[in-house]
């Protein structure tokens, strides 16, 4: 048996080629349109990719803001593109490395030179701080609590500013002061008049003064008194003064239950004096010009004075004479009163309350002296 092969005729191959040519001719226009569309899509994609790499940023230099567009992928490349030179002393708010994002702000603060005079030397430094306080801290200068700074710490820093720092120190010292003793005299009726005797020699006291001294850059400028301490109290010198007369002449004239008309010498309140007579069992009453009907002028024409004026019976004690009242002291007869008869006296006080507190006192002894007030010899 034989194998029969299908024979391809020239006619069939020719018809296939004709078909292909016919299809190509019929679809050539469509192929051209598709190719043009493909190229347009590629161009659009490339433009989009390019636009994505072109980012908008904001440069803020010393507070001045400007917008910029760049395709740079690093911040420092962006700054170089904008011809911004970064000095070693300048400060950037944002890091200068990494990729900037669209809309990022890149802030740069330029350092300015300042001069700082401190501790006897002047040095120049650069700072990006805005206040004198921050600039001093940035430059590594330590301030003391009392130091003085010019300009003030809250002043705004400018280029080539001169900052002066004065070191202030304070020192507390003590000084001693001797306090002199006082002299106290006391009467002694066992010593003859004119004689004295030292009962206590007396000694000086000692006071410690606390003083604060202020120095500026090592030079003394002022001091302030802080207070004092008494280290030792002064002891007074006590001197006894003799009051005993060499001879006492006393002449008794008359005597009654209320008065003794006898002149003599006595010492009261440390004062020796001669008296004309002694009044016994005297009743004392206080009065004041604050009472109704009581004026400020006395019967003798003087002005009432607390510690001096008394009202008396002028037939017993003449006006203008001095007396010594036991428990009251030296007083002067300057006033009278309708109810003051015999051994009665009124003692003047400025305050009505003080007069009321004094009240009435009976049985007092009064020495009638005369027109001259005794004084301590």
C-alpha positions in Angstrom: 0.0 0.0 0.0 1.2 3.3 -0.7 1.0 6.5 1.4 -0.7 9.4 -0.2 0.5 12.9 0.8 -1.6 15.9 0.4 -0.1 18.1 -2.1 -0.1 21.8 -1.6 -0.9 23.6 -4.7 0.5 26.9 -5.8 -2.9 28.2 -5.9 -3.6 27.8 -2.1 -0.3 29.5 -1.0 -1.0 32.4 -3.2 -4.4 32.9 -1.9 -3.0 33.1 1.8 -0.6 35.8 1.0 -3.3 37.7 -0.7 -5.4 37.5 2.3 -2.7 38.9 4.6 -2.1 41.7 2.3 -5.7 42.5 2.1 -6.0 42.4 6.0 -2.9 44.7 6.4 -4.3 47.2 4.0 -7.6 47.1 5.6 -6.3 47.6 9.2 -3.2 49.9 8.7 -5.1 52.9 9.7 -6.2 51.3 13.0 -2.6 50.3 13.7 -1.4 53.8 13.2 -4.1 55.2 15.6 -3.2 52.7 18.3 0.5 53.5 18.0 -0.1 57.3 18.3 -2.3 56.7 21.3 0.4 54.5 23.0 3.0 57.2 22.4 0.7 59.9 23.9 0.1 57.7 27.0 3.9 57.3 27.5 4.4 61.0 27.1 1.7 61.8 29.7 3.2 59.2 32.1 6.6 60.8 31.7 5.3 64.3 32.3 3.4 63.1 35.4 6.5 61.4 36.8 8.5 64.6 36.1 6.0 66.7 37.9 6.0 64.4 40.9 9.7 64.9 41.3 9.3 68.7 41.2 8.3 69.7 44.8 7.4 73.1 46.2 9.2 74.1 49.4 9.4 77.2 51.6 12.7 78.7 52.7 12.6 80.8 55.9 15.9 82.7 56.4 16.0 84.9 59.5 12.2 85.1 59.5 11.9 85.9 55.8 9.9 83.3 53.9 10.1 82.5 50.2 8.6 79.7 48.2 10.7 77.6 45.7 10.2 74.6 43.4 12.9 72.0 43.0 13.4 68.4 41.9 16.3 67.9 44.4 16.0 64.9 46.6 18.0 66.2 49.6 17.6 69.4 51.6 21.2 70.4 51.4 21.1 70.0 47.6 18.0 72.2 47.6 19.9 74.9 49.6 22.9 74.7 47.2 20.5 75.1 44.3 19.3 78.3 45.9 22.9 79.5 46.5 22.4 79.4 50.2 25.7 78.9 52.0 25.4 77.4 55.5 28.0 78.6 57.9 29.2 76.4 60.8 27.6 78.9 63.3 24.2 79.1 61.6 21.4 77.0 62.9 18.7 75.2 60.9 15.4 74.5 62.5 14.9 71.5 60.3 17.6 68.9 59.6 19.7 69.6 56.5 19.7 65.9 55.5 16.9 63.7 54.2 14.4 64.3 51.4 12.2 67.4 51.5 8.5 66.8 51.2 6.1 68.9 49.2 5.1 72.0 51.3 7.9 71.6 53.8 9.4 74.7 55.5 13.1 74.8 55.8 14.1 77.4 58.4 17.6 78.8 58.7 18.8 81.3 61.4 22.0 83.2 60.5 24.5 83.6 63.4 25.6 87.1 64.3 28.8 88.1 66.0 28.7 89.5 69.5 31.4 90.7 72.0 31.2 89.6 75.6 33.4 91.5 78.2 33.7 89.5 81.4 36.3 88.6 84.0 38.7 91.2 82.6 38.7 89.9 79.0 36.7 90.5 75.9 35.9 87.7 73.5 33.9 87.5 70.2 31.5 84.7 69.5 28.6 83.9 67.2 25.1 83.3 68.3 21.7 82.5 66.7 19.8 83.4 69.9 17.4 86.4 70.1 17.9 87.5 73.7 21.0 88.5 75.6 20.2 85.8 78.2 20.1 83.0 75.6 23.2 84.3 73.8 25.2 84.3 77.1 24.1 80.7 77.8 24.9 79.7 74.2 28.4 81.1 74.5 29.0 79.2 77.8 29.2 82.2 80.1 27.9 81.4 83.6 26.2 84.3 85.5 26.2 84.8 89.2 23.0 85.6 91.1 24.1 89.2 91.8 26.0 89.9 88.5 25.1 92.9 86.4 24.5 92.6 82.6 24.4 95.4 80.1 22.3 95.5 78.0 19.5 93.8 80.0 19.0 90.1 79.8 15.7 90.4 77.9 17.2 92.8 75.2 17.2 91.7 71.6 20.5 90.6 70.2 21.9 92.6 67.2 25.1 92.1 65.1 28.3 93.3 66.8 26.5 93.9 70.1 28.8 94.6 73.1 27.6 92.7 76.2 29.3 93.7 79.4 29.1 91.5 82.6 30.1 92.9 85.9 30.8 90.3 88.6 29.1 91.3 91.9 30.2 89.7 95.2 29.1 90.4 98.7 31.0 89.9 101.9 29.8 90.1 105.5 32.1 91.5 108.1 31.9 92.5 111.7 33.2 95.6 113.5 33.3 96.2 117.3 32.2 99.3 119.0 32.9 100.2 122.7 29.9 101.6 124.5 30.9 104.1 127.3 29.3 103.6 130.7 27.0 106.1 132.3 27.5 107.8 135.6 24.7 107.5 138.1 24.8 109.8 141.2 22.9 108.9 144.3 22.4 110.9 147.5 24.0 109.6 150.7 22.9 111.4 153.9 25.7 109.7 155.8 28.3 111.6 153.8 29.0 115.3 154.4 27.8 117.7 151.8 30.4 118.1 149.0 31.9 114.6 149.6 31.6 111.8 147.1 32.2 108.1 147.2 32.5 105.6 144.3 30.2 102.7 144.9 30.8 100.9 141.5 33.6 101.8 139.1 31.6 101.0 136.0 32.7 99.2 132.8 32.4 99.7 129.1 30.0 97.6 126.9 30.7 96.0 123.6 28.5 96.0 120.5 29.2 93.9 117.4 28.0 95.5 114.1 27.2 93.3 111.1 28.1 94.9 107.8 27.7 93.8 104.2 30.3 95.0 101.7 29.7 94.9 98.0 32.4 94.5 95.4 32.1 94.9 91.6 34.8 93.1 89.6 36.8 92.9 92.8 36.6 96.6 93.6 34.7 97.8 96.7 31.7 100.0 95.8 29.4 100.2 98.9 28.4 98.7 102.2 25.2 98.2 104.1 24.5 98.0 107.8 22.7 94.7 108.6 22.3 95.0 112.4 24.1 94.8 115.7 24.5 92.4 118.6 25.2 93.4 122.2 28.2 91.3 123.2 28.6 92.9 126.6 26.3 95.4 128.4 27.9 98.5 129.9 27.9 98.7 133.7 27.2 102.2 135.1 29.5 104.0 137.4 27.7 104.7 140.7 28.8 107.7 142.8 27.4 108.5 146.2 27.0 112.3 146.8 27.0 113.4 150.4 24.0 115.4 151.6 24.7 115.6 155.3 25.1 119.3 156.3 28.0 120.2 158.4 25.6 121.9 160.8 21.8 122.0 160.7 20.2 125.0 162.3 16.5 124.4 162.8 14.2 126.8 164.6 10.8 125.6 165.6 8.2 128.3 165.2 4.9 126.6 165.5 3.4 123.1 165.3 -0.1 121.9 164.5 -1.7 118.6 163.5 -1.6 119.5 159.8 1.6 121.6 159.4 5.0 122.1 160.9 6.5 125.5 160.5 10.1 124.5 160.6 12.9 125.2 158.1 15.4 122.6 157.3 17.4 120.6 154.8 16.3 117.3 153.2 17.0 115.2 150.1 14.2 113.8 147.9 14.5 112.2 144.5 18.3 112.5 144.7 18.0 116.3 145.1 19.0 118.1 148.3 17.0 121.3 149.1 16.0 123.6 151.8 12.3 123.9 152.7 10.3 126.5 154.5 7.8 124.3 156.2 6.2 120.8 156.0 2.5 120.2 155.4 1.0 117.0 156.9 -2.1 115.0 155.9 -2.5 116.9 152.6 -5.4 115.7 150.4 -4.6 115.5 146.7 -7.2 115.6 143.8 -6.4 115.6 140.1 -8.0 117.8 137.5 -7.8 118.4 133.7 -8.5 121.1 131.2 -10.7 118.5 129.4 -13.3 118.9 132.1 -16.1 121.3 131.5 -15.4 124.8 132.9 -11.7 124.2 133.3 -9.6 126.5 131.2 -5.9 126.4 130.2 -4.9 129.5 132.0 -4.0 129.5 135.7 -4.7 132.1 138.3 -1.1 133.2 138.1 -1.4 133.7 134.3 0.7 130.7 133.2 -0.5 127.9 131.0 -1.4 124.7 132.7 1.3 122.1 132.3 1.3 118.5 133.3 4.2 117.6 135.6 4.4 121.2 136.9 1.1 122.9 137.7 -0.9 122.4 141.0 -3.7 124.4 142.4 -3.3 125.5 146.1 -4.7 127.6 148.8 -2.6 130.7 148.3 -2.7 131.5 152.0 -1.0 128.2 152.7 1.4 128.0 149.7 2.1 131.3 147.9 1.5 131.3 144.1 4.8 130.8 142.2 6.4 128.7 145.0 7.7 125.2 144.4 6.8 122.3 146.6 7.8 118.6 146.9 4.9 116.2 147.2 5.7 112.7 148.5 4.9 110.2 145.8 4.3 112.9 143.1 7.5 115.0 142.9 8.3 118.6 142.4 5.3 120.8 141.5 4.7 124.6 141.3 1.8 126.4 142.8 0.3 128.2 139.8 -3.5 127.9 140.2 -6.2 128.2 142.8 -9.7 126.9 143.2 -12.9 127.8 145.2 -13.0 124.4 146.9 -9.3 124.4 147.7 -8.9 125.4 151.3 -6.2 124.6 153.8 -4.2 121.4 153.2 -5.9 120.6 149.9 -4.2 120.6 146.5 -5.2 119.8 142.9 -2.6 118.1 140.6 -3.0 119.0 136.9 -3.1 116.3 134.1 -3.6 116.9 130.4 -5.8 113.9 130.0 -9.1 113.6 131.8 -8.7 109.8 131.9 -5.3 110.2 133.6 -6.9 112.6 136.1 -9.6 110.1 136.8 -7.1 107.4 137.3 -5.2 109.5 139.8 -8.4 110.0 141.8 -8.1 111.3 145.4 -5.2 110.6 147.7 -5.1 111.5 151.4 -2.4 111.8 154.0 0.4 113.1 151.9 3.4 115.1 153.1 4.3 118.3 151.3 7.5 120.2 151.6 7.1 124.0 150.9 10.4 125.1 149.2 10.1 128.6 147.8 10.2 130.4 144.4 13.3 128.5 143.1 13.1 124.9 142.0 15.9 122.8 143.5 18.3 121.2 141.0 20.7 118.3 141.3 24.2 119.6 142.2 
